[in-house]
Amino acid sequence: MPQFSQWIERYASLPLGALSPVLEILIFSVLVYMLINFMYGTRGAGVLRGLALVGGTLFLVLFLTAQWLHLGNVSWMIENLVNISLIGIIVIFQPEIRHVLVRLGESVKLWNAREIVLDKEIADAAMWIAKKGGVGGLIVVERDMQINAYIESGITIDAVCNAPLLRTIFTKNTPLHDGAAIVRQGRIVAANCLLPLSENIEMTRGMGTRHRAALGLAEESDAVTVVISEETGQISVTLNGEFIRDLDYERLRAILRKSVYQADGEEGEEEQVPITN
């Protein structure tokens, strides 16, 4: 096994010694995982996963076997096939790669564009729901603390947050209007989500389920929740475990700008909103 011994000696002379091939495999695995994750949601994602699992394993087994049995021609063929395969993958998955790159560029652009007006979209939707009457609303904006458990309890949407979509969600008799819509990084990630009910009897006395749920979430996380009362049309916000009641359009936008850091420096100093019950 002179060739295999030479292969061992070559790695033994490196700073990491025998750990070098392990590190190389680990780096390659991470790169493949990142590529699959990057292409997740496209038509080629399943094919790429299959190729990475079956093709990668097959190439590795054949290469190691060829090295062990001193099959030089087979080793040379496998090494060249790997190089050709990388080019082939780019050619075969060109539509998917282009689609993912376009989607990535659009998502960054939409986030940058929507970041400043997220407060306006939510405030516009809240006012429309309040004036229409007959149905309430519960809109949650996630901040630093993730609320994955409550997102998973609802129906996945994953769409750019805008007022028309929020109005549609909270239209009477639609399947999603009964729970909360949760916004993360400018996108409505889920609707019809279940939130924990507050057990603070003193503060929740006389409140409906929506208000108790909003306060319950505020007690467990730093999320901001906009509540539109079905009975009165009154708009409230829960923030840092407290209620801010009876908000008009401008105050609602000001609170959202300040609490979810949507405004730039000048807008952020326009109005200081007191957090009171």
CYANA upper distance limits for C-alpha pairs under 8 A (distance plus 0.5 A):
  1 MET  CA      5 SER  CA      6.65
  1 MET  CA     68 TRP  CA      7.53
  1 MET  CA     69 LEU  CA      8.35
  1 MET  CA     70 HIS  CA      8.17
  2 PRO  CA      6 GLN  CA      6.58
  3 GLN  CA      7 TRP  CA      6.73
  3 GLN  CA     67 GLN  CA      7.59
  3 GLN  CA     68 TRP  CA      8.25
  3 GLN  CA     70 HIS  CA      7.17
  4 PHE  CA      8 ILE  CA      6.82
  4 PHE  CA     67 GLN  CA      6.88
  4 PHE  CA     68 TRP  CA      6.61
  4 PHE  CA     70 HIS  CA      8.50
  5 SER  CA      9 GLU  CA      6.59
  6 GLN  CA     10 ARG  CA      6.51
  7 TRP  CA     11 TYR  CA      7.14
  8 ILE  CA     12 ALA  CA      6.58
  8 ILE  CA     18 ALA  CA      8.00
  9 GLU  CA     13 SER  CA      6.83
 10 ARG  CA     14 LEU  CA      7.66
 11 TYR  CA     16 LEU  CA      8.45
 11 TYR  CA     17 GLY  CA      5.87
 11 TYR  CA     18 ALA  CA      6.31
 11 TYR  CA     20 SER  CA      7.09
 11 TYR  CA     21 PRO  CA      8.13
 12 ALA  CA     16 LEU  CA      8.24
 12 ALA  CA     17 GLY  CA      4.74
 12 ALA  CA     18 ALA  CA      6.20
 13 SER  CA     17 GLY  CA      6.67
 14 LEU  CA     20 SER  CA      8.00
 16 LEU  CA     20 SER  CA      5.91
 18 ALA  CA     22 VAL  CA      8.09
 19 LEU  CA     23 LEU  CA      6.63
 20 SER  CA     24 GLU  CA      6.68
 21 PRO  CA     25 ILE  CA      6.66
 22 VAL  CA     26 LEU  CA      6.66
 23 LEU  CA     27 ILE  CA      6.61
 24 GLU  CA     28 PHE  CA      6.62
 25 ILE  CA     29 SER  CA      6.52
 26 LEU  CA     30 VAL  CA      6.71
 27 ILE  CA     31 LEU  CA      6.74
 28 PHE  CA     32 VAL  CA      6.72
 29 SER  CA     33 TYR  CA      6.60
 30 VAL  CA     34 MET  CA      6.59
 31 LEU  CA     35 LEU  CA      6.67
 32 VAL  CA     36 ILE  CA      6.69
 32 VAL  CA     52 ALA  CA      7.83
 33 TYR  CA     37 ASN  CA      6.51
 34 MET  CA     38 PHE  CA      6.37
 35 LEU  CA     39 MET  CA      6.74
 36 ILE  CA     40 TYR  CA      6.52
 36 ILE  CA     45 ALA  CA      6.87
 36 ILE  CA     48 LEU  CA      7.31
 36 ILE  CA     49 ARG  CA      7.12
 38 PHE  CA    100 VAL  CA      7.91
 39 MET  CA     44 GLY  CA      7.93
 39 MET  CA     45 ALA  CA      6.15
 39 MET  CA     96 GLU  CA      7.84
 39 MET  CA     97 ILE  CA      7.70
 39 MET  CA    100 VAL  CA      6.78
 40 TYR  CA     45 ALA  CA      5.97
 41 GLY  CA     45 ALA  CA      7.09
 42 THR  CA     96 GLU  CA      6.75
 42 THR  CA     99 HIS  CA      8.43
 42 THR  CA    100 VAL  CA      7.98
 43 ARG  CA     47 VAL  CA      8.49
 43 ARG  CA     96 GLU  CA      7.54
 44 GLY  CA     48 LEU  CA      6.54
 44 GLY  CA     93 PHE  CA      7.24
 44 GLY  CA     96 GLU  CA      6.73
 45 ALA  CA     49 ARG  CA      6.71
 46 GLY  CA     50 GLY  CA      6.78
 47 VAL  CA     51 LEU  CA      6.64
 48 LEU  CA     52 ALA  CA      6.49
 49 ARG  CA     53 LEU  CA      6.63
 50 GLY  CA     54 VAL  CA      6.33
 50 GLY  CA     55 GLY  CA      8.04
 51 LEU  CA     55 GLY  CA      5.37
 51 LEU  CA     56 GLY  CA      7.40
 52 ALA  CA     56 GLY  CA      5.64
 52 ALA  CA     57 THR  CA      8.22
 53 LEU  CA     57 THR  CA      6.50
 54 VAL  CA     58 LEU  CA      6.51
 55 GLY  CA     59 PHE  CA      6.55
 56 GLY  CA     60 LEU  CA      6.63
 57 THR  CA     61 VAL  CA      6.63
 58 LEU  CA     62 LEU  CA      6.58
 59 PHE  CA     63 PHE  CA      6.44
 59 PHE  CA     78 ILE  CA      7.41
 59 PHE  CA     82 VAL  CA      8.39
 60 LEU  CA     64 LEU  CA      6.62
 61 VAL  CA     65 THR  CA      6.52
 62 LEU  CA     66 ALA  CA      6.49
 62 LEU  CA     78 ILE  CA      8.24
 63 PHE  CA     67 GLN  CA      6.66
 63 PHE  CA     74 VAL  CA      8.26
 63 PHE  CA     75 SER  CA      6.32
 63 PHE  CA     78 ILE  CA      7.01
 64 LEU  CA     68 TRP  CA      6.58
 65 THR  CA     69 LEU  CA      6.64
 66 ALA  CA     70 HIS  CA      6.26
 66 ALA  CA     71 LEU  CA      5.28
 66 ALA  CA     72 GLY  CA      7.53
 66 ALA  CA     74 VAL  CA      6.69
 66 ALA  CA     75 SER  CA      6.16
 67 GLN  CA     71 LEU  CA      6.80
 67 GLN  CA     72 GLY  CA      7.87
 67 GLN  CA     75 SER  CA      7.17
 71 LEU  CA     75 SER  CA      6.73
 72 GLY  CA     76 TRP  CA      6.63
 73 ASN  CA     77 MET  CA      6.64
 74 VAL  CA     78 ILE  CA      6.66
 75 SER  CA     79 GLU  CA      6.68
 76 TRP  CA     80 ASN  CA      6.79
 77 MET  CA     81 LEU  CA      6.48
 78 ILE  CA     82 VAL  CA      6.69
 79 GLU  CA     83 ASN  CA      7.23
 80 ASN  CA     84 ILE  CA      6.75
 81 LEU  CA     85 SER  CA      6.34
 82 VAL  CA     86 LEU  CA      6.90
 83 ASN  CA     87 ILE  CA      7.35
 84 ILE  CA     88 GLY  CA      6.60
 85 SER  CA     89 ILE  CA      6.49
 86 LEU  CA     90 ILE  CA      7.08
 87 ILE  CA     91 VAL  CA      6.92
 88 GLY  CA     92 ILE  CA      6.45
 89 ILE  CA     93 PHE  CA      6.32
 89 ILE  CA     94 GLN  CA      8.49
 90 ILE  CA     94 GLN  CA      6.09
 90 ILE  CA     97 ILE  CA      8.32
 93 PHE  CA     97 ILE  CA      6.51
 94 GLN  CA     98 ARG  CA      6.54
 95 PRO  CA     99 HIS  CA      6.57
 96 GLU  CA    100 VAL  CA      6.60
 97 ILE  CA    101 LEU  CA      6.65
 98 ARG  CA    102 VAL  CA      6.62
 99 HIS  CA    103 ARG  CA      6.57
100 VAL  CA    104 LEU  CA      6.50
101 LEU  CA    105 GLY  CA      6.65
102 VAL  CA    106 GLU  CA      6.59
103 ARG  CA    107 SER  CA      6.51
104 LEU  CA    108 VAL  CA      6.86
105 GLY  CA    109 LYS  CA      6.71
106 GLU  CA    110 LEU  CA      6.40
107 SER  CA    111 TRP  CA      6.55
108 VAL  CA    112 ASN  CA      6.71
109 LYS  CA    113 ALA  CA      6.55
110 LEU  CA    114 ARG  CA      6.25
110 LEU  CA    160 VAL  CA      8.30
111 TRP  CA    115 GLU  CA      6.15
111 TRP  CA    185 GLN  CA      8.01
111 TRP  CA    186 GLY  CA      6.82
112 ASN  CA    116 ILE  CA      8.18
113 ALA  CA    117 VAL  CA      8.25
114 ARG  CA    118 LEU  CA      6.34
114 ARG  CA    186 GLY  CA      7.18
115 GLU  CA    186 GLY  CA      6.96
115 GLU  CA    262 GLN  CA      6.29
116 ILE  CA    262 GLN  CA      5.65
116 ILE  CA    263 ALA  CA      6.13
116 ILE  CA    264 ASP  CA      8.15
117 VAL  CA    121 GLU  CA      6.86
117 VAL  CA    262 GLN  CA      7.85
118 LEU  CA    122 ILE  CA      6.83
118 LEU  CA    161 CYS  CA      7.70
118 LEU  CA    162 ASN  CA      8.05
118 LEU  CA    186 GLY  CA      7.07
118 LEU  CA    262 GLN  CA      7.46
119 ASP  CA    123 ALA  CA      6.49
119 ASP  CA    253 ARG  CA      5.85
119 ASP  CA    254 ALA  CA      8.43
119 ASP  CA    256 LEU  CA      5.90
119 ASP  CA    257 ARG  CA      6.33
119 ASP  CA    262 GLN  CA      7.58
120 LYS  CA    124 ASP  CA      6.34
120 LYS  CA    253 ARG  CA      6.76
121 GLU  CA    125 ALA  CA      6.73
121 GLU  CA    161 CYS  CA      7.69
121 GLU  CA    162 ASN  CA      5.61
121 GLU  CA    163 ALA  CA      5.18
122 ILE  CA    126 ALA  CA      6.56
122 ILE  CA    139 ILE  CA      8.43
122 ILE  CA    161 CYS  CA      8.49
122 ILE  CA    162 ASN  CA      7.59
122 ILE  CA    163 ALA  CA      6.56
122 ILE  CA    166 LEU  CA      8.16
123 ALA  CA    127 MET  CA      6.63
123 ALA  CA    249 TYR  CA      6.86
123 ALA  CA    252 LEU  CA      6.88
123 ALA  CA    253 ARG  CA      6.46
124 ASP  CA    128 TRP  CA      6.73
124 ASP  CA    163 ALA  CA      6.49
124 ASP  CA    249 TYR  CA      8.31
125 ALA  CA    129 ILE  CA      6.67
125 ALA  CA    163 ALA  CA      5.17
125 ALA  CA    164 PRO  CA      7.53
125 ALA  CA    166 LEU  CA      6.54
125 ALA  CA    167 ARG  CA      6.12
126 ALA  CA    130 ALA  CA      6.60
126 ALA  CA    137 GLY  CA      7.93
126 ALA  CA    167 ARG  CA      8.48
126 ALA  CA    226 VAL  CA      8.29
126 ALA  CA    228 ILE  CA      7.16
126 ALA  CA    235 ILE  CA      7.88
127 MET  CA    131 LYS  CA      6.60
127 MET  CA    235 ILE  CA      8.47
127 MET  CA    249 TYR  CA      7.42
128 TRP  CA    132 LYS  CA      6.54
128 TRP  CA    167 ARG  CA      7.78
129 ILE  CA    133 GLY  CA      6.83
129 ILE  CA    135 VAL  CA      7.67
129 ILE  CA    136 GLY  CA      7.41
129 ILE  CA    137 GLY  CA      7.62
129 ILE  CA    167 ARG  CA      7.11
129 ILE  CA    170 PHE  CA      7.77
129 ILE  CA    228 ILE  CA      7.79
129 ILE  CA    233 GLY  CA      8.26
130 ALA  CA    136 GLY  CA      7.77
130 ALA  CA    228 ILE  CA      6.66
130 ALA  CA    229 SER  CA      7.83
130 ALA  CA    230 GLU  CA      8.18
130 ALA  CA    233 GLY  CA      4.87
130 ALA  CA    234 GLN  CA      7.23
130 ALA  CA    235 ILE  CA      7.74
131 LYS  CA    233 GLY  CA      7.18
133 GLY  CA    230 GLU  CA      6.97
133 GLY  CA    231 GLU  CA      8.16
133 GLY  CA    232 THR  CA      8.45
133 GLY  CA    233 GLY  CA      6.74
134 GLY  CA    172 LYS  CA      7.70
134 GLY  CA    230 GLU  CA      6.30
134 GLY  CA    231 GLU  CA      7.69
135 VAL  CA    170 PHE  CA      7.55
135 VAL  CA    171 THR  CA      7.40
135 VAL  CA    172 LYS  CA      6.22
135 VAL  CA    229 SER  CA      8.22
135 VAL  CA    230 GLU  CA      5.26
135 VAL  CA    231 GLU  CA      8.41
136 GLY  CA    170 PHE  CA      7.61
136 GLY  CA    227 VAL  CA      8.06
136 GLY  CA    228 ILE  CA      5.53
136 GLY  CA    229 SER  CA      5.51
136 GLY  CA    230 GLU  CA      4.41
136 GLY  CA    231 GLU  CA      8.20
136 GLY  CA    233 GLY  CA      7.85
137 GLY  CA    170 PHE  CA      6.50
137 GLY  CA    177 HIS  CA      7.81
137 GLY  CA    178 ASP  CA      8.45
137 GLY  CA    180 ALA  CA      7.78
137 GLY  CA    210 ARG  CA      8.38
137 GLY  CA    226 VAL  CA      8.24
137 GLY  CA    227 VAL  CA      6.24
137 GLY  CA    228 ILE  CA      5.27
137 GLY  CA    229 SER  CA      7.43
137 GLY  CA    230 GLU  CA      7.94
138 LEU  CA    179 GLY  CA      7.41
138 LEU  CA    180 ALA  CA      5.24
138 LEU  CA    181 ALA  CA      6.83
138 LEU  CA    210 ARG  CA      7.30
138 LEU  CA    214 ALA  CA      8.07
138 LEU  CA    225 THR  CA      7.35
138 LEU  CA    226 VAL  CA      6.29
138 LEU  CA    227 VAL  CA      5.31
138 LEU  CA    228 ILE  CA      6.97
139 ILE  CA    180 ALA  CA      6.18
139 ILE  CA    181 ALA  CA      5.44
139 ILE  CA    182 ILE  CA      6.52
139 ILE  CA    183 VAL  CA      7.97
139 ILE  CA    225 THR  CA      6.06
139 ILE  CA    226 VAL  CA      5.56
139 ILE  CA    227 VAL  CA      7.13
140 VAL  CA    180 ALA  CA      7.27
140 VAL  CA    181 ALA  CA      6.55
140 VAL  CA    182 ILE  CA      5.11
140 VAL  CA    183 VAL  CA      6.42
140 VAL  CA    223 ALA  CA      7.15
140 VAL  CA    224 VAL  CA      6.24
140 VAL  CA    225 THR  CA      4.81
140 VAL  CA    226 VAL  CA      6.86
141 VAL  CA    182 ILE  CA      6.43
141 VAL  CA    183 VAL  CA      5.22
141 VAL  CA    184 ARG  CA      6.73
141 VAL  CA    223 ALA  CA      6.17
141 VAL  CA    224 VAL  CA      5.64
141 VAL  CA    225 THR  CA      6.71
141 VAL  CA    260 VAL  CA      8.09
142 GLU  CA    146 GLN  CA      7.14
142 GLU  CA    147 ILE  CA      7.58
142 GLU  CA    182 ILE  CA      7.60
142 GLU  CA    183 VAL  CA      6.59
142 GLU  CA    184 ARG  CA      5.86
142 GLU  CA    185 GLN  CA      8.23
142 GLU  CA    222 ASP  CA      7.97
142 GLU  CA    223 ALA  CA      5.20
142 GLU  CA    224 VAL  CA      7.14
143 ARG  CA    184 ARG  CA      8.12
143 ARG  CA    222 ASP  CA      6.80
143 ARG  CA    223 ALA  CA      5.86
143 ARG  CA    224 VAL  CA      7.97
143 ARG  CA    260 VAL  CA      7.00
144 ASP  CA    222 ASP  CA      7.48
144 ASP  CA    223 ALA  CA      8.35
145 MET  CA    221 SER  CA      6.67
145 MET  CA    222 ASP  CA      6.62
145 MET  CA    223 ALA  CA      7.75
146 GLN  CA    221 SER  CA      8.45
147 ILE  CA    151 ILE  CA      6.98
147 ILE  CA    221 SER  CA      7.98
148 ASN  CA    152 GLU  CA      6.55
149 ALA  CA    153 SER  CA      7.08
150 TYR  CA    154 GLY  CA      7.57
150 TYR  CA    193 CYS  CA      6.58
150 TYR  CA    194 LEU  CA      6.58
150 TYR  CA    195 LEU  CA      6.71
151 ILE  CA    155 ILE  CA      8.48
151 ILE  CA    156 THR  CA      8.35
151 ILE  CA    182 ILE  CA      7.38
151 ILE  CA    189 VAL  CA      7.83
151 ILE  CA    190 ALA  CA      6.44
151 ILE  CA    191 ALA  CA      8.37
151 ILE  CA    193 CYS  CA      6.66
152 GLU  CA    156 THR  CA      8.28
152 GLU  CA    190 ALA  CA      8.38
152 GLU  CA    193 CYS  CA      8.10
153 SER  CA    192 ASN  CA      8.37
153 SER  CA    193 CYS  CA      5.81
153 SER  CA    194 LEU  CA      6.45
154 GLY  CA    179 GLY  CA      8.40
154 GLY  CA    190 ALA  CA      6.33
154 GLY  CA    191 ALA  CA      5.95
154 GLY  CA    192 ASN  CA      5.36
154 GLY  CA    193 CYS  CA      4.39
154 GLY  CA    194 LEU  CA      7.17
155 ILE  CA    176 LEU  CA      8.38
155 ILE  CA    190 ALA  CA      5.74
155 ILE  CA    191 ALA  CA      5.83
155 ILE  CA    192 ASN  CA      6.55
155 ILE  CA    193 CYS  CA      7.54
156 THR  CA    189 VAL  CA      6.41
156 THR  CA    190 ALA  CA      4.79
156 THR  CA    191 ALA  CA      7.18
157 ILE  CA    188 ILE  CA      6.90
157 ILE  CA    189 VAL  CA      5.70
157 ILE  CA    190 ALA  CA      5.40
157 ILE  CA    191 ALA  CA      7.43
158 ASP  CA    187 ARG  CA      6.59
158 ASP  CA    188 ILE  CA      5.86
158 ASP  CA    189 VAL  CA      4.57
158 ASP  CA    190 ALA  CA      6.98
159 ALA  CA    187 ARG  CA      5.82
159 ALA  CA    188 ILE  CA      5.82
159 ALA  CA    189 VAL  CA      7.09
160 VAL  CA    186 GLY  CA      6.76
160 VAL  CA    187 ARG  CA      4.83
160 VAL  CA    188 ILE  CA      6.59
161 CYS  CA    165 LEU  CA      7.65
161 CYS  CA    166 LEU  CA      7.98
161 CYS  CA    183 VAL  CA      7.60
161 CYS  CA    186 GLY  CA      6.20
161 CYS  CA    187 ARG  CA      5.22
161 CYS  CA    188 ILE  CA      5.72
162 ASN  CA    166 LEU  CA      6.95
163 ALA  CA    167 ARG  CA      6.56
164 PRO  CA    168 THR  CA      6.67
165 LEU  CA    169 ILE  CA      6.74
166 LEU  CA    170 PHE  CA      6.83
166 LEU  CA    181 ALA  CA      8.41
167 ARG  CA    171 THR  CA      6.74
169 ILE  CA    174 THR  CA      7.51
169 ILE  CA    176 LEU  CA      6.25
169 ILE  CA    177 HIS  CA      5.89
169 ILE  CA    181 ALA  CA      8.46
169 ILE  CA    191 ALA  CA      8.09
170 PHE  CA    174 THR  CA      7.86
170 PHE  CA    176 LEU  CA      7.59
170 PHE  CA    177 HIS  CA      4.89
170 PHE  CA    178 ASP  CA      8.17
171 THR  CA    177 HIS  CA      6.71
172 LYS  CA    177 HIS  CA      7.15
173 ASN  CA    177 HIS  CA      7.67
175 PRO  CA    192 ASN  CA      8.37
176 LEU  CA    191 ALA  CA      6.54
176 LEU  CA    192 ASN  CA      5.26
177 HIS  CA    191 ALA  CA      8.33
177 HIS  CA    192 ASN  CA      6.89
178 ASP  CA    192 ASN  CA      6.44
179 GLY  CA    191 ALA  CA      7.13
179 GLY  CA    192 ASN  CA      4.37
179 GLY  CA    193 CYS  CA      5.45
179 GLY  CA    194 LEU  CA      6.36
179 GLY  CA    195 LEU  CA      8.43
180 ALA  CA    191 ALA  CA      6.12
180 ALA  CA    192 ASN  CA      5.72
180 ALA  CA    193 CYS  CA      5.33
180 ALA  CA    194 LEU  CA      7.12
180 ALA  CA    195 LEU  CA      7.88
181 ALA  CA    188 ILE  CA      7.31
181 ALA  CA    189 VAL  CA      8.30
181 ALA  CA    190 ALA  CA      6.33
181 ALA  CA    191 ALA  CA      4.57
181 ALA  CA    192 ASN  CA      6.77
181 ALA  CA    193 CYS  CA      6.97
182 ILE  CA    188 ILE  CA      6.21
182 ILE  CA    189 VAL  CA      6.50
182 ILE  CA    190 ALA  CA      6.08
182 ILE  CA    191 ALA  CA      6.78
182 ILE  CA    193 CYS  CA      8.05
183 VAL  CA    187 ARG  CA      5.85
183 VAL  CA    188 ILE  CA      4.84
183 VAL  CA    189 VAL  CA      6.36
183 VAL  CA    190 ALA  CA      8.05
184 ARG  CA    188 ILE  CA      6.86
184 ARG  CA    189 VAL  CA      6.88
195 LEU  CA    213 ALA  CA      5.86
195 LEU  CA    214 ALA  CA      7.76
195 LEU  CA    216 GLY  CA      7.68
195 LEU  CA    217 LEU  CA      6.78
196 PRO  CA    213 ALA  CA      5.93
196 PRO  CA    214 ALA  CA      8.48
196 PRO  CA    216 GLY  CA      5.69
196 PRO  CA    217 LEU  CA      6.46
197 LEU  CA    209 THR  CA      7.96
197 LEU  CA    212 ARG  CA      5.66
197 LEU  CA    213 ALA  CA      4.83
197 LEU  CA    214 ALA  CA      8.06
197 LEU  CA    215 LEU  CA      7.75
197 LEU  CA    216 GLY  CA      5.24
197 LEU  CA    217 LEU  CA      8.00
198 SER  CA    204 THR  CA      7.85
198 SER  CA    212 ARG  CA      5.71
198 SER  CA    213 ALA  CA      6.67
198 SER  CA    214 ALA  CA      8.44
198 SER  CA    215 LEU  CA      6.27
198 SER  CA    216 GLY  CA      4.34
198 SER  CA    217 LEU  CA      8.11
198 SER  CA    219 GLU  CA      8.00
199 GLU  CA    204 THR  CA      8.25
199 GLU  CA    216 GLY  CA      7.90
200 ASN  CA    204 THR  CA      6.53
201 ILE  CA    205 ARG  CA      6.30
204 THR  CA    211 HIS  CA      8.24
204 THR  CA    212 ARG  CA      6.65
207 MET  CA    211 HIS  CA      6.45
207 MET  CA    212 ARG  CA      6.95
208 GLY  CA    212 ARG  CA      6.83
209 THR  CA    213 ALA  CA      6.51
210 ARG  CA    214 ALA  CA      6.64
210 ARG  CA    227 VAL  CA      7.45
210 ARG  CA    229 SER  CA      8.29
211 HIS  CA    215 LEU  CA      6.67
211 HIS  CA    227 VAL  CA      7.13
212 ARG  CA    216 GLY  CA      6.45
213 ALA  CA    217 LEU  CA      6.73
214 ALA  CA    218 ALA  CA      6.79
214 ALA  CA    225 THR  CA      6.44
214 ALA  CA    226 VAL  CA      8.32
214 ALA  CA    227 VAL  CA      7.63
214 ALA  CA    238 THR  CA      6.83
215 LEU  CA    219 GLU  CA      6.69
215 LEU  CA    238 THR  CA      6.57
215 LEU  CA    241 GLY  CA      6.84
215 LEU  CA    242 GLU  CA      7.69
215 LEU  CA    243 PHE  CA      7.98
216 GLY  CA    220 GLU  CA      7.09
217 LEU  CA    221 SER  CA      6.47
217 LEU  CA    223 ALA  CA      7.74
218 ALA  CA    222 ASP  CA      6.57
218 ALA  CA    223 ALA  CA      6.70
218 ALA  CA    224 VAL  CA      7.63
218 ALA  CA    225 THR  CA      8.12
218 ALA  CA    238 THR  CA      6.71
218 ALA  CA    239 LEU  CA      6.63
218 ALA  CA    240 ASN  CA      6.44
218 ALA  CA    241 GLY  CA      5.24
218 ALA  CA    242 GLU  CA      7.98
219 GLU  CA    240 ASN  CA      7.74
219 GLU  CA    241 GLY  CA      5.48
222 ASP  CA    239 LEU  CA      7.61
222 ASP  CA    240 ASN  CA      6.56
223 ALA  CA    239 LEU  CA      7.53
223 ALA  CA    240 ASN  CA      8.44
224 VAL  CA    237 VAL  CA      7.47
224 VAL  CA    238 THR  CA      6.39
224 VAL  CA    239 LEU  CA      5.81
224 VAL  CA    240 ASN  CA      8.46
224 VAL  CA    256 LEU  CA      8.48
224 VAL  CA    259 SER  CA      7.83
224 VAL  CA    260 VAL  CA      8.32
225 THR  CA    237 VAL  CA      6.01
225 THR  CA    238 THR  CA      5.74
225 THR  CA    239 LEU  CA      7.55
226 VAL  CA    235 ILE  CA      7.56
226 VAL  CA    236 SER  CA      6.37
226 VAL  CA    237 VAL  CA      5.11
226 VAL  CA    238 THR  CA      7.25
227 VAL  CA    235 ILE  CA      6.19
227 VAL  CA    236 SER  CA      5.63
227 VAL  CA    237 VAL  CA      6.52
227 VAL  CA    238 THR  CA      8.44
228 ILE  CA    233 GLY  CA      6.38
228 ILE  CA    234 GLN  CA      6.31
228 ILE  CA    235 ILE  CA      5.15
228 ILE  CA    236 SER  CA      7.06
229 SER  CA    233 GLY  CA      5.27
229 SER  CA    234 GLN  CA      5.82
229 SER  CA    235 ILE  CA      6.98
234 GLN  CA    245 ARG  CA      8.15
234 GLN  CA    246 ASP  CA      5.99
234 GLN  CA    247 LEU  CA      7.81
235 ILE  CA    245 ARG  CA      7.05
235 ILE  CA    246 ASP  CA      5.89
235 ILE  CA    247 LEU  CA      5.96
235 ILE  CA    248 ASP  CA      8.00
236 SER  CA    243 PHE  CA      7.26
236 SER  CA    244 ILE  CA      6.00
236 SER  CA    245 ARG  CA      4.89
236 SER  CA    246 ASP  CA      6.23
236 SER  CA    247 LEU  CA      6.58
237 VAL  CA    243 PHE  CA      6.24
237 VAL  CA    244 ILE  CA      5.59
237 VAL  CA    245 ARG  CA      7.07
237 VAL  CA    252 LEU  CA      8.48
238 THR  CA    242 GLU  CA      5.94
238 THR  CA    243 PHE  CA      5.10
238 THR  CA    244 ILE  CA      6.77
239 LEU  CA    243 PHE  CA      7.05
239 LEU  CA    244 ILE  CA      8.18
239 LEU  CA    275 ILE  CA      8.47
242 GLU  CA    275 ILE  CA      8.07
242 GLU  CA    276 THR  CA      7.81
242 GLU  CA    277 ASN  CA      7.12
243 PHE  CA    275 ILE  CA      8.32
243 PHE  CA    276 THR  CA      7.40
243 PHE  CA    277 ASN  CA      5.73
244 ILE  CA    275 ILE  CA      6.85
244 ILE  CA    276 THR  CA      6.29
244 ILE  CA    277 ASN  CA      5.83
245 ARG  CA    277 ASN  CA      7.13
247 LEU  CA    251 ARG  CA      6.49
247 LEU  CA    252 LEU  CA      6.31
248 ASP  CA    252 LEU  CA      6.57
249 TYR  CA    253 ARG  CA      6.78
250 GLU  CA    254 ALA  CA      6.64
251 ARG  CA    255 ILE  CA      6.64
251 ARG  CA    273 VAL  CA      7.86
252 LEU  CA    256 LEU  CA      6.73
253 ARG  CA    257 ARG  CA      6.49
254 ALA  CA    258 LYS  CA      6.68
254 ALA  CA    271 GLU  CA      7.14
254 ALA  CA    272 GLN  CA      8.42
254 ALA  CA    273 VAL  CA      7.54
255 ILE  CA    259 SER  CA      6.40
255 ILE  CA    273 VAL  CA      6.89
256 LEU  CA    260 VAL  CA      6.33
256 LEU  CA    261 TYR  CA      8.28
256 LEU  CA    262 GLN  CA      8.06
257 ARG  CA    261 TYR  CA      6.10
257 ARG  CA    262 GLN  CA      5.40
257 ARG  CA    263 ALA  CA      5.99
257 ARG  CA    268 GLY  CA      7.31
258 LYS  CA    262 GLN  CA      7.47
258 LYS  CA    263 ALA  CA      7.68
258 LYS  CA    268 GLY  CA      6.63
261 TYR  CA    268 GLY  CA      8.45
263 ALA  CA    267 GLU  CA      5.85
263 ALA  CA    268 GLY  CA      5.87
264 ASP  CA    268 GLY  CA      6.46
265 GLY  CA    269 GLU  CA      7.05
266 GLU  CA    270 GLU  CA      7.14
